[in-house]
Amino acid sequence: MPSLRLFIAIETPATVTGRLLEVRNALERAGADVRWEPAGKYHCTLHFLGDTGEGAMRRIIPALEGALHGCSPVRIAYKGIGFFPAGLAPRIVWAGILDEEGRLASLHERIVTALSSGELAMEAGRPLVNPAGDPPFHPHMTLGRIKSPRNIGRLTTIAETCTFEHPPVIIREVVVVQSALKSGGSVYTTLRSIPLIA
């Protein structure tokens, strides 16, 4: 049975995407060697599942729905441009998400707890959560992936002068997304939307 490369995320509202495109246009002037993500792929990953069989996915969806049952919509804001890792050799350009109430972190924890089930791991043929523990959850959107050191200094200098800030928005659903690898890059398809309803 074929496997699907999956992740669980929140999508980026159109008004935020428009502002991010302005910031990205400014960053592109650095001439750095960056593979910029298309605007339609901006999202915040809550948990990366990786290659998952269709049979396991049919068990995962109800588990996620149960974990998110009773969760109300989430209020978040967007602010800041940064790099992973920080320092002289960054690999990722990201835009920040302010989760001052800790609601996204709570959704992340609920999802991780639900996917830690031994039965789900057996169905998937592997653990769905890193048994050694994942890095601390840092809500963000990936804008681009740095391919080489070319013009990195110019890129970071421009990033320091860019102002990215968007007023709070309400997130009303969590999505399960398939990432299919194609010759021109990955293509995202939303497989299931799980509403956040208190």
Z-matrix of the N, CA and C atoms (Angstrom, degrees):
N
C 1 1.454
C 2 1.528 1 109.33
N 3 1.326 2 118.95 1 131.48
C 4 1.465 3 120.67 2 -176.60
C 5 1.522 4 111.69 3 -66.11
N 6 1.325 5 115.23 4 150.85
C 7 1.465 6 119.83 5 177.92
C 8 1.522 7 109.72 6 -102.45
N 9 1.319 8 114.98 7 156.97
C 10 1.453 9 122.51 8 179.25
C 11 1.525 10 108.39 9 -118.17
N 12 1.317 11 115.90 10 135.87
C 13 1.463 12 120.87 11 177.24
C 14 1.530 13 106.92 12 -87.01
N 15 1.330 14 117.34 13 111.65
C 16 1.457 15 121.82 14 -168.70
C 17 1.530 16 112.63 15 -121.85
N 18 1.323 17 114.38 16 152.31
C 19 1.470 18 120.46 17 166.87
C 20 1.520 19 109.13 18 -145.09
N 21 1.320 20 115.50 19 160.49
C 22 1.463 21 123.18 20 -179.47
C 23 1.517 22 107.09 21 -112.51
N 24 1.338 23 117.07 22 132.64
C 25 1.465 24 118.64 23 -168.80
C 26 1.521 25 111.78 24 -153.33
N 27 1.328 26 114.47 25 174.54
C 28 1.457 27 121.37 26 163.57
C 29 1.528 28 106.53 27 -115.37
N 30 1.323 29 115.40 28 141.87
C 31 1.457 30 119.73 29 -179.52
C 32 1.526 31 110.39 30 -84.68
N 33 1.324 32 115.53 31 161.02
C 34 1.459 33 121.69 32 -177.16
C 35 1.528 34 109.89 33 -96.07
N 36 1.337 35 117.83 34 125.25
C 37 1.469 36 120.04 35 179.00
C 38 1.525 37 111.94 36 -58.96
N 39 1.331 38 115.87 37 150.52
C 40 1.468 39 121.55 38 -175.50
C 41 1.524 40 111.97 39 -59.54
N 42 1.324 41 117.67 40 -36.26
C 43 1.470 42 118.80 41 -178.87
C 44 1.525 43 111.12 42 -65.86
N 45 1.319 44 116.42 43 -35.13
C 46 1.467 45 120.56 44 177.35
C 47 1.526 46 109.72 45 -70.42
N 48 1.327 47 116.62 46 -41.97
C 49 1.459 48 120.89 47 179.30
C 50 1.521 49 111.30 48 -58.22
N 51 1.336 50 117.24 49 -42.20
C 52 1.465 51 120.61 50 179.05
C 53 1.518 52 111.91 51 -59.27
N 54 1.322 53 116.26 52 -42.40
C 55 1.468 54 119.82 53 179.51
C 56 1.537 55 110.74 54 -68.75
N 57 1.325 56 116.76 55 -37.15
C 58 1.466 57 120.23 56 179.05
C 59 1.522 58 111.66 57 -64.71
N 60 1.319 59 116.68 58 -35.09
C 61 1.467 60 119.52 59 178.25
C 62 1.522 61 110.54 60 -64.01
N 63 1.328 62 117.81 61 -37.35
C 64 1.459 63 120.57 62 176.37
C 65 1.528 64 110.59 63 -62.26
N 66 1.324 65 115.72 64 -43.43
C 67 1.468 66 120.23 65 179.27
C 68 1.522 67 110.23 66 -65.17
N 69 1.327 68 116.71 67 -44.20
C 70 1.466 69 119.67 68 -179.63
C 71 1.523 70 111.39 69 -61.68
N 72 1.323 71 117.33 70 -39.73
C 73 1.462 72 120.31 71 178.14
C 74 1.523 73 111.06 72 -59.45
N 75 1.333 74 116.15 73 -38.88
C 76 1.465 75 120.10 74 177.68
C 77 1.531 76 110.81 75 -66.85
N 78 1.325 77 116.70 76 -42.23
C 79 1.463 78 120.48 77 -179.07
C 80 1.532 79 111.71 78 -66.88
N 81 1.319 80 116.78 79 -33.79
C 82 1.464 81 119.95 80 -179.18
C 83 1.516 82 112.31 81 -63.41
N 84 1.320 83 117.46 82 -22.61
C 85 1.473 84 120.78 83 -179.44
C 86 1.529 85 111.61 84 -66.43
N 87 1.324 86 116.93 85 -14.44
C 88 1.468 87 119.69 86 178.05
C 89 1.518 88 111.45 87 -69.28
N 90 1.327 89 117.84 88 -21.14
C 91 1.460 90 120.38 89 -177.16
C 92 1.511 91 113.04 90 69.50
N 93 1.331 92 116.80 91 24.54
C 94 1.468 93 120.53 92 179.32
C 95 1.526 94 110.00 93 -77.35
N 96 1.327 95 115.16 94 160.88
C 97 1.461 96 121.68 95 -178.22
C 98 1.531 97 108.66 96 -87.24
N 99 1.331 98 115.12 97 80.93
C 100 1.461 99 121.96 98 -175.90
C 101 1.522 100 109.35 99 -123.66
N 102 1.335 101 116.31 100 134.99
C 103 1.455 102 120.09 101 171.35
C 104 1.533 103 106.67 102 -93.44
N 105 1.318 104 115.49 103 102.86
C 106 1.458 105 121.03 104 -174.92
C 107 1.521 106 110.50 105 -79.05
N 108 1.311 107 116.23 106 137.19
C 109 1.462 108 121.15 107 178.28
C 110 1.531 109 110.15 108 -74.95
N 111 1.328 110 118.31 109 140.15
C 112 1.465 111 120.35 110 173.46
C 113 1.529 112 110.20 111 -62.57
N 114 1.310 113 116.64 112 148.73
C 115 1.459 114 121.03 113 -176.74
C 116 1.524 115 111.93 114 -58.19
N 117 1.329 116 117.15 115 -32.92
C 118 1.455 117 120.48 116 -179.22
C 119 1.519 118 113.95 117 -67.61
N 120 1.343 119 117.39 118 -8.71
C 121 1.465 120 120.63 119 -179.06
C 122 1.522 121 113.23 120 -105.09
N 123 1.328 122 117.57 121 3.40
C 124 1.462 123 119.54 122 179.09
C 125 1.533 124 109.51 123 -66.83
N 126 1.316 125 116.07 124 127.74
C 127 1.456 126 121.04 125 -179.29
C 128 1.521 127 108.50 126 -161.26
N 129 1.320 128 115.43 127 169.03
C 130 1.464 129 121.12 128 172.58
C 131 1.523 130 107.70 129 -115.38
N 132 1.317 131 116.75 130 116.10
C 133 1.459 132 121.24 131 -179.82
C 134 1.529 133 110.29 132 -75.34
N 135 1.338 134 115.89 133 126.16
C 136 1.459 135 120.98 134 173.73
C 137 1.522 136 111.15 135 -91.02
N 138 1.333 137 116.06 136 -33.19
C 139 1.465 138 120.20 137 175.05
C 140 1.525 139 109.25 138 -163.42
N 141 1.325 140 116.47 139 136.61
C 142 1.462 141 121.97 140 178.25
C 143 1.520 142 108.42 141 -97.83
N 144 1.327 143 116.15 142 122.12
C 145 1.464 144 120.99 143 -179.38
C 146 1.517 145 112.48 144 -90.55
N 147 1.332 146 117.27 145 -34.54
C 148 1.456 147 120.57 146 -176.79
C 149 1.516 148 111.13 147 78.66
N 150 1.339 149 116.70 148 -157.66
C 151 1.463 150 121.70 149 -175.86
C 152 1.528 151 110.26 150 -69.01
N 153 1.316 152 115.27 151 120.47
C 154 1.464 153 121.80 152 -173.16
C 155 1.520 154 109.54 153 -134.95
N 156 1.313 155 117.63 154 127.67
C 157 1.456 156 121.76 155 177.64
C 158 1.519 157 111.58 156 -65.47
N 159 1.344 158 115.90 157 153.00
C 160 1.457 159 119.81 158 -178.84
C 161 1.527 160 111.47 159 -63.17
N 162 1.330 161 116.85 160 -34.39
C 163 1.457 162 119.90 161 177.66
C 164 1.518 163 111.52 162 -62.89
N 165 1.332 164 115.85 163 -44.17
C 166 1.465 165 119.72 164 178.76
C 167 1.522 166 110.53 165 -65.57
N 168 1.340 167 116.95 166 -36.71
C 169 1.462 168 119.67 167 -179.62
C 170 1.521 169 111.06 168 -61.45
N 171 1.333 170 116.44 169 -36.31
C 172 1.463 171 119.32 170 179.55
C 173 1.521 172 111.80 171 -65.21
N 174 1.327 173 117.59 172 -22.51
C 175 1.465 174 121.35 173 175.63
C 176 1.524 175 110.89 174 -89.25
N 177 1.321 176 115.88 175 -31.75
C 178 1.464 177 120.18 176 -176.75
C 179 1.529 178 111.29 177 -68.93
N 180 1.337 179 117.40 178 -40.95
C 181 1.463 180 120.41 179 -176.86
C 182 1.530 181 111.76 180 -57.93
N 183 1.339 182 119.81 181 -51.27
C 184 1.471 183 118.68 182 177.44
C 185 1.525 184 113.23 183 -60.38
N 186 1.340 185 116.73 184 -34.36
C 187 1.465 186 119.72 185 178.32
C 188 1.531 187 110.63 186 -64.26
N 189 1.333 188 116.34 187 -41.26
C 190 1.459 189 120.23 188 177.90
C 191 1.523 190 111.05 189 -66.66
N 192 1.332 191 116.45 190 -42.68
C 193 1.461 192 119.75 191 179.57
C 194 1.524 193 110.44 192 -61.03
N 195 1.327 194 116.37 193 -40.09
C 196 1.461 195 119.51 194 177.34
C 197 1.525 196 112.09 195 -65.90
N 198 1.339 197 115.73 196 -40.93
C 199 1.472 198 119.78 197 -178.73
C 200 1.525 199 111.99 198 -65.55
N 201 1.330 200 116.80 199 -32.90
C 202 1.467 201 120.87 200 -175.17
C 203 1.530 202 112.32 201 -97.37
N 204 1.322 203 116.66 202 -0.89
C 205 1.466 204 119.84 203 179.77
C 206 1.530 205 110.18 204 -61.16
N 207 1.313 206 115.95 205 130.52
C 208 1.465 207 120.46 206 179.02
C 209 1.515 208 114.38 207 85.93
N 210 1.339 209 117.94 208 -2.40
C 211 1.475 210 120.46 209 177.66
C 212 1.532 211 108.90 210 -80.15
N 213 1.304 212 116.18 211 126.69
C 214 1.459 213 120.34 212 -179.92
C 215 1.529 214 110.40 213 -80.86
N 216 1.348 215 117.57 214 162.60
C 217 1.466 216 120.22 215 175.74
C 218 1.529 217 111.59 216 -52.64
N 219 1.313 218 115.19 217 153.01
C 220 1.468 219 122.15 218 -172.64
C 221 1.529 220 109.94 219 -108.69
N 222 1.317 221 116.02 220 134.18
C 223 1.468 222 121.95 221 177.43
C 224 1.523 223 108.71 222 -102.24
N 225 1.335 224 116.79 223 117.72
C 226 1.460 225 121.16 224 179.59
C 227 1.527 226 109.41 225 -134.79
N 228 1.313 227 116.10 226 163.29
C 229 1.463 228 122.58 227 174.41
C 230 1.522 229 108.01 228 -125.93
N 231 1.310 230 115.72 229 171.14
C 232 1.465 231 121.50 230 -177.07
C 233 1.525 232 108.92 231 -127.33
N 234 1.330 233 115.61 232 133.94
C 235 1.469 234 117.95 233 -178.63
C 236 1.518 235 110.71 234 -163.22
N 237 1.338 236 115.88 235 136.05
C 238 1.448 237 121.38 236 168.76
C 239 1.519 238 115.53 237 93.11
N 240 1.334 239 114.83 238 149.14
C 241 1.466 240 123.50 239 174.70
C 242 1.526 241 107.26 240 -121.05
N 243 1.323 242 116.82 241 136.35
C 244 1.457 243 119.45 242 -179.29
C 245 1.515 244 112.00 243 -149.29
N 246 1.334 245 114.80 244 -172.27
C 247 1.460 246 121.30 245 -175.47
C 248 1.524 247 110.13 246 -137.24
N 249 1.338 248 116.25 247 144.06
C 250 1.465 249 123.51 248 169.61
C 251 1.523 250 108.04 249 -114.87
N 252 1.318 251 120.44 250 132.87
C 253 1.460 252 123.28 251 -19.78
C 254 1.523 253 109.47 252 -74.16
N 255 1.313 254 116.41 253 161.08
C 256 1.461 255 119.70 254 175.61
C 257 1.528 256 108.61 255 -69.03
N 258 1.321 257 116.27 256 147.67
C 259 1.457 258 118.88 257 179.80
C 260 1.509 259 113.11 258 124.84
N 261 1.332 260 115.79 259 -153.80
C 262 1.459 261 120.82 260 -170.86
C 263 1.526 262 113.96 261 -86.55
N 264 1.329 263 118.56 262 -14.09
C 265 1.468 264 120.04 263 -176.70
C 266 1.529 265 110.63 264 -129.77
N 267 1.322 266 117.71 265 62.53
C 268 1.473 267 119.37 266 -179.78
C 269 1.526 268 111.20 267 -70.57
N 270 1.338 269 115.92 268 153.30
C 271 1.467 270 121.01 269 179.05
C 272 1.534 271 112.37 270 -119.00
N 273 1.329 272 116.80 271 -22.29
C 274 1.462 273 121.50 272 -176.16
C 275 1.525 274 110.02 273 -127.75
N 276 1.333 275 116.10 274 136.07
C 277 1.466 276 121.86 275 170.01
C 278 1.525 277 106.74 276 -102.26
N 279 1.332 278 117.11 277 125.88
C 280 1.459 279 119.30 278 -176.22
C 281 1.529 280 112.18 279 -130.17
N 282 1.336 281 114.17 280 159.61
C 283 1.458 282 122.02 281 172.51
C 284 1.521 283 107.38 282 -112.87
N 285 1.325 284 116.11 283 139.35
C 286 1.453 285 120.43 284 -171.78
C 287 1.518 286 114.31 285 -86.01
N 288 1.328 287 114.43 286 154.18
C 289 1.461 288 123.10 287 175.38
C 290 1.524 289 107.69 288 -123.69
N 291 1.325 290 116.14 289 129.28
C 292 1.462 291 121.41 290 178.09
C 293 1.522 292 109.12 291 -91.31
N 294 1.310 293 115.48 292 118.46
C 295 1.467 294 122.30 293 -179.31
C 296 1.526 295 107.90 294 -119.48
N 297 1.334 296 115.82 295 60.54
C 298 1.461 297 120.48 296 -170.72
C 299 1.526 298 112.97 297 -63.26
N 300 1.331 299 117.65 298 -29.12
C 301 1.460 300 120.41 299 178.91
C 302 1.526 301 112.36 300 -87.21
N 303 1.317 302 116.65 301 -4.58
C 304 1.453 303 120.51 302 179.20
C 305 1.520 304 114.33 303 72.32
N 306 1.322 305 116.92 304 19.86
C 307 1.464 306 120.30 305 -176.25
C 308 1.526 307 112.15 306 -71.78
N 309 1.333 308 117.37 307 -41.67
C 310 1.470 309 119.02 308 177.28
C 311 1.527 310 110.43 309 -64.24
N 312 1.316 311 115.79 310 -40.33
C 313 1.466 312 119.64 311 177.85
C 314 1.524 313 110.12 312 -61.53
N 315 1.332 314 116.55 313 -37.07
C 316 1.463 315 120.33 314 178.17
C 317 1.530 316 111.06 315 -66.75
N 318 1.351 317 117.09 316 -42.26
C 319 1.463 318 119.73 317 176.57
C 320 1.528 319 110.58 318 -60.67
N 321 1.332 320 115.53 319 -43.61
C 322 1.466 321 120.78 320 178.26
C 323 1.528 322 110.34 321 -57.16
N 324 1.322 323 117.28 322 -46.38
C 325 1.465 324 120.85 323 -177.97
C 326 1.525 325 111.19 324 -65.65
N 327 1.331 326 117.23 325 -39.98
C 328 1.461 327 120.54 326 178.18
C 329 1.529 328 110.63 327 -61.74
N 330 1.324 329 115.64 328 -42.93
C 331 1.467 330 120.62 329 -179.12
C 332 1.525 331 110.56 330 -65.39
N 333 1.319 332 116.69 331 -47.00
C 334 1.465 333 120.83 332 -179.52
C 335 1.525 334 110.68 333 -60.93
N 336 1.344 335 116.39 334 -42.00
C 337 1.465 336 120.03 335 179.53
C 338 1.524 337 110.44 336 -63.19
N 339 1.342 338 117.04 337 -43.77
C 340 1.462 339 120.70 338 -179.42
C 341 1.519 340 111.73 339 -63.41
N 342 1.332 341 116.81 340 -36.50
C 343 1.461 342 120.71 341 -176.57
C 344 1.521 343 113.01 342 -85.64
N 345 1.325 344 117.17 343 -1.21
C 346 1.466 345 121.00 344 179.52
C 347 1.528 346 111.84 345 -82.90
N 348 1.331 347 116.53 346 -3.52
C 349 1.468 348 121.33 347 -179.09
C 350 1.522 349 111.31 348 -57.65
N 351 1.323 350 115.61 349 133.04
C 352 1.455 351 120.01 350 177.35
C 353 1.515 352 112.60 351 -62.99
N 354 1.356 353 117.00 352 -34.14
C 355 1.462 354 120.41 353 179.32
C 356 1.527 355 111.03 354 -64.95
N 357 1.329 356 116.41 355 -41.02
C 358 1.463 357 119.16 356 178.23
C 359 1.522 358 110.64 357 -65.38
N 360 1.330 359 116.17 358 -39.79
C 361 1.464 360 119.74 359 179.03
C 362 1.527 361 110.61 360 -62.18
N 363 1.330 362 116.57 361 -40.25
C 364 1.467 363 119.78 362 178.95
C 365 1.525 364 110.46 363 -65.91
N 366 1.328 365 116.68 364 -40.26
C 367 1.461 366 120.61 365 179.18
C 368 1.525 367 110.54 366 -63.45
N 369 1.340 368 115.68 367 -40.71
C 370 1.462 369 120.45 368 -178.09
C 371 1.525 370 112.33 369 -79.51
N 372 1.327 371 117.01 370 -17.43
C 373 1.457 372 120.66 371 -177.66
C 374 1.513 373 113.39 372 80.84
N 375 1.318 374 116.74 373 10.07
C 376 1.469 375 121.53 374 179.44
C 377 1.523 376 108.08 375 -169.10
N 378 1.336 377 118.54 376 161.52
C 379 1.463 378 120.17 377 174.94
C 380 1.535 379 110.56 378 -64.52
N 381 1.327 380 116.70 379 139.30
C 382 1.460 381 121.46 380 176.78
C 383 1.515 382 111.63 381 -91.04
N 384 1.324 383 115.25 382 -7.99
C 385 1.460 384 122.08 383 177.11
C 386 1.518 385 107.12 384 -129.40
N 387 1.312 386 116.96 385 137.46
C 388 1.462 387 121.64 386 -179.28
C 389 1.530 388 109.51 387 -59.58
N 390 1.347 389 118.74 388 114.05
C 391 1.464 390 119.93 389 -177.53
C 392 1.519 391 112.61 390 -63.12
N 393 1.327 392 117.39 391 -23.06
C 394 1.465 393 120.50 392 179.17
C 395 1.532 394 111.37 393 -84.27
N 396 1.336 395 116.23 394 -5.38
C 397 1.467 396 119.22 395 -179.40
C 398 1.517 397 111.60 396 95.31
N 399 1.331 398 115.40 397 135.74
C 400 1.458 399 121.01 398 178.24
C 401 1.522 400 110.35 399 -84.96
N 402 1.348 401 117.71 400 162.14
C 403 1.469 402 119.59 401 173.61
C 404 1.522 403 109.56 402 -61.27
N 405 1.331 404 117.77 403 161.02
C 406 1.468 405 120.11 404 177.78
C 407 1.525 406 110.99 405 -53.98
N 408 1.333 407 115.93 406 139.25
C 409 1.462 408 121.08 407 -179.37
C 410 1.519 409 109.74 408 -67.50
N 411 1.334 410 116.13 409 126.43
C 412 1.468 411 122.64 410 -178.83
C 413 1.521 412 108.01 411 -130.34
N 414 1.336 413 117.81 412 93.27
C 415 1.475 414 118.87 413 -175.82
C 416 1.521 415 111.85 414 -62.49
N 417 1.332 416 115.80 415 128.37
C 418 1.465 417 120.92 416 -178.32
C 419 1.523 418 109.22 417 -163.10
N 420 1.318 419 116.16 418 170.89
C 421 1.460 420 122.91 419 172.59
C 422 1.515 421 108.33 420 -121.48
N 423 1.319 422 117.10 421 129.33
C 424 1.459 423 121.11 422 177.21
C 425 1.526 424 109.46 423 -77.88
N 426 1.335 425 115.66 424 122.69
C 427 1.467 426 121.06 425 177.40
C 428 1.519 427 111.76 426 -93.29
N 429 1.329 428 116.52 427 -33.90
C 430 1.457 429 119.38 428 -177.46
C 431 1.513 430 111.93 429 -166.97
N 432 1.326 431 115.67 430 162.06
C 433 1.463 432 122.57 431 179.57
C 434 1.523 433 108.65 432 -118.77
N 435 1.319 434 115.77 433 123.75
C 436 1.463 435 122.39 434 -174.76
C 437 1.531 436 109.28 435 -80.41
N 438 1.338 437 115.92 436 126.91
C 439 1.455 438 121.13 437 -173.37
C 440 1.528 439 113.49 438 -98.29
N 441 1.334 440 117.64 439 -24.16
C 442 1.466 441 120.71 440 -178.60
C 443 1.534 442 108.30 441 -158.35
N 444 1.337 443 118.24 442 169.43
C 445 1.473 444 120.55 443 -178.34
C 446 1.532 445 114.88 444 -74.49
N 447 1.331 446 118.46 445 -1.20
C 448 1.457 447 120.28 446 -174.58
C 449 1.537 448 111.89 447 -55.87
N 450 1.333 449 115.50 448 124.27
C 451 1.470 450 123.29 449 175.27
C 452 1.530 451 113.91 450 56.22
N 453 1.343 452 117.20 451 28.01
C 454 1.463 453 119.78 452 178.21
C 455 1.527 454 110.88 453 -61.84
N 456 1.324 455 115.95 454 -40.61
C 457 1.467 456 119.07 455 179.71
C 458 1.518 457 111.70 456 -58.29
N 459 1.332 458 116.34 457 -44.29
C 460 1.464 459 119.96 458 178.37
C 461 1.523 460 110.86 459 -64.14
N 462 1.321 461 116.47 460 -38.75
C 463 1.461 462 120.13 461 -179.26
C 464 1.530 463 111.08 462 -63.48
N 465 1.327 464 116.69 463 -47.75
C 466 1.466 465 119.22 464 -178.50
C 467 1.528 466 111.43 465 -67.65
N 468 1.327 467 117.18 466 -33.48
C 469 1.463 468 120.13 467 177.30
C 470 1.523 469 110.97 468 -64.73
N 471 1.331 470 116.89 469 -45.01
C 472 1.465 471 119.89 470 178.12
C 473 1.524 472 110.26 471 -64.21
N 474 1.339 473 117.11 472 -39.28
C 475 1.473 474 120.31 473 179.84
C 476 1.523 475 111.02 474 -60.74
N 477 1.330 476 116.60 475 -35.96
C 478 1.459 477 120.09 476 179.92
C 479 1.527 478 112.18 477 -66.18
N 480 1.328 479 116.10 478 -25.41
C 481 1.466 480 119.38 479 -178.35
C 482 1.534 481 112.21 480 -95.66
N 483 1.337 482 117.47 481 -9.77
C 484 1.463 483 120.90 482 -179.35
C 485 1.520 484 110.12 483 -78.52
N 486 1.294 485 115.94 484 135.37
C 487 1.459 486 120.99 485 174.77
C 488 1.519 487 108.40 486 -107.10
N 489 1.316 488 115.54 487 113.09
C 490 1.462 489 120.06 488 175.85
C 491 1.515 490 108.51 489 -120.17
N 492 1.314 491 115.98 490 116.01
C 493 1.455 492 121.22 491 178.77
C 494 1.517 493 107.85 492 -154.73
N 495 1.317 494 115.90 493 136.43
C 496 1.464 495 120.79 494 179.85
C 497 1.531 496 108.12 495 -136.34
N 498 1.327 497 116.96 496 137.49
C 499 1.476 498 119.76 497 179.34
C 500 1.525 499 111.38 498 -58.67
N 501 1.324 500 116.33 499 161.36
C 502 1.474 501 119.98 500 -179.36
C 503 1.524 502 112.72 501 -57.43
N 504 1.332 503 114.36 502 145.88
C 505 1.468 504 122.30 503 176.01
C 506 1.526 505 107.65 504 -128.92
N 507 1.323 506 115.75 505 164.45
C 508 1.459 507 121.31 506 178.79
C 509 1.521 508 109.08 507 -107.02
N 510 1.321 509 116.41 508 124.72
C 511 1.466 510 122.84 509 177.28
C 512 1.528 511 107.91 510 -98.37
N 513 1.335 512 115.86 511 123.39
C 514 1.463 513 119.93 512 -171.76
C 515 1.536 514 113.61 513 -112.27
N 516 1.329 515 117.80 514 3.13
C 517 1.458 516 118.62 515 179.16
C 518 1.520 517 111.36 516 -157.69
N 519 1.307 518 113.50 517 156.46
C 520 1.463 519 122.48 518 172.27
C 521 1.527 520 106.15 519 -113.30
N 522 1.324 521 117.00 520 140.92
C 523 1.463 522 120.11 521 -176.46
C 524 1.523 523 111.34 522 -120.36
N 525 1.328 524 114.37 523 147.88
C 526 1.465 525 121.76 524 171.53
C 527 1.522 526 106.13 525 -104.02
N 528 1.325 527 116.10 526 122.37
C 529 1.463 528 121.62 527 -170.43
C 530 1.525 529 110.56 528 -120.61
N 531 1.326 530 115.23 529 137.95
C 532 1.465 531 121.31 530 171.75
C 533 1.517 532 108.64 531 -95.10
N 534 1.326 533 115.76 532 133.42
C 535 1.454 534 122.02 533 175.04
C 536 1.527 535 107.79 534 -111.57
N 537 1.329 536 115.94 535 107.37
C 538 1.467 537 121.10 536 -179.54
C 539 1.521 538 109.48 537 -99.24
N 540 1.306 539 117.20 538 124.90
C 541 1.459 540 121.84 539 -178.42
C 542 1.522 541 110.13 540 -80.68
N 543 1.331 542 116.04 541 120.78
C 544 1.456 543 122.77 542 179.04
C 545 1.535 544 108.94 543 -119.39
N 546 1.318 545 116.94 544 172.06
C 547 1.463 546 120.82 545 -178.82
C 548 1.528 547 111.49 546 -62.45
N 549 1.329 548 117.48 547 -31.52
C 550 1.467 549 120.97 548 -179.78
C 551 1.509 550 113.60 549 -92.54
N 552 1.336 551 117.45 550 7.35
C 553 1.460 552 121.49 551 -177.70
C 554 1.517 553 110.26 552 120.98
N 555 1.317 554 116.58 553 -178.16
C 556 1.459 555 120.92 554 -177.70
C 557 1.528 556 111.07 555 -79.37
N 558 1.329 557 114.86 556 149.11
C 559 1.463 558 122.34 557 177.07
C 560 1.521 559 107.47 558 -120.32
N 561 1.334 560 116.77 559 129.16
C 562 1.458 561 121.52 560 -177.73
C 563 1.528 562 110.88 561 -97.86
N 564 1.330 563 115.25 562 137.59
C 565 1.462 564 121.97 563 174.79
C 566 1.520 565 108.27 564 -134.27
N 567 1.324 566 117.29 565 124.18
C 568 1.458 567 120.92 566 177.19
C 569 1.518 568 109.20 567 -76.62
N 570 1.335 569 115.81 568 121.07
C 571 1.456 570 121.33 569 -178.09
C 572 1.524 571 112.60 570 -94.50
N 573 1.328 572 116.58 571 -30.20
C 574 1.463 573 119.90 572 -179.68
C 575 1.533 574 109.38 573 -155.62
N 576 1.316 575 115.51 574 138.08
C 577 1.456 576 122.47 575 173.30
C 578 1.525 577 107.76 576 -110.18
N 579 1.323 578 115.93 577 130.20
C 580 1.464 579 121.11 578 179.28
C 581 1.523 580 107.50 579 -113.55
N 582 1.335 581 118.22 580 110.39
C 583 1.471 582 119.82 581 -176.50
C 584 1.530 583 111.44 582 -70.00
N 585 1.321 584 114.51 583 147.16
C 586 1.464 585 121.32 584 173.98
C 587 1.531 586 106.61 585 -98.09
N 588 1.321 587 115.59 586 106.62
C 589 1.453 588 122.14 587 -176.72
C 590 1.520 589 108.28 588 -132.24
N 591 1.333 590 116.04 589 120.33
C 592 1.461 591 119.87 590 -178.55
C 593 1.521 592 110.35 591 -68.00
